[in-house]
Structure formats: structure tokens, C-alpha cells
Amino acid sequence: MKSRYLVRQSEVTPYSPANHTGTRNYRMIGKDTVGAKQVEMLIGEVERGKGALPHLHPGIEQVCYLLEGSAHVEVGGEKFEMAPGEACFFPAGLPHLLSATSERAKVMVIYAPPYEENPARRKP
């Protein structure tokens, strides 16, 4: 029996997010997968030197937790490198970017409220 609450990445169709290069996202938790209304979680797989171009999300907070690889992050005037097991926070409305510095980076991303790849919720 298929669970209403368990989502397997192998069963999710990846997509290429807007304002990103070399990135495949898997929307794991959201309205369409489990009916979530207040939070969204996805897994992003990013190629070396690719990732999110500078952008912001009005009214949406974002958390990134690095699962594999390494990444360069810029947010709020800070620049830093991330390693597996580290998390960063992008406040609502603050420009940010993330790019893979290893061959491939795998990152868990959480949005609250959900982003849902809605162009009205992103500004370049």
C-alpha cells in the first residue's frame, strides 16, 4: 500500500528550477506530494560551478542543509563555504546564491511558506 506521507526521491520527477544552472530539484514535501500547506522541502543536486544565481524570495524564508559535496554561499553581505552537515539560512527578501564547489553537491532545501516554483515568489 502506498503511504500518503512517505515520499521516495526515486518516485519524484526532477525539474530544473528557474534562476539556476546545472541543478535538478526533487520536490519531496509539498502540496502535490503530501498536501503540505505551510512548508515545502526539496532535494537539489547541483553540478560543479553551477547553482542558484543571485535572487531573493519576498515573504519566504529558506534553509539549506548540505548533504553531500561542498558549496559557496553568499547572503546578507557574507560569503562562506559549506561542508556536509552544515546548514545556512536565507531570510525572506534578502538576496542570496549557492553554487557547488565540488563535482556535485546535494542539498536539502526547506521553504516556509512554500515557494512552489511560483515566479511571483522570486525576484532576480
Secondary structure as UniProt FT lines:
FT   HELIX           9..11
FT   TURN            18..19
FT   STRAND          20..29
FT   TURN            31..34
FT   STRAND          40..56
FT   TURN            58..59
FT   STRAND          61..68
FT   STRAND          71..75
FT   TURN            76..77
FT   STRAND          78..82
FT   TURN            84..85
FT   STRAND          87..90
FT   TURN            92..93
FT   STRAND          96..100
FT   STRAND          104..112
FT   TURN            116..117
FT   HELIX           119..121
//
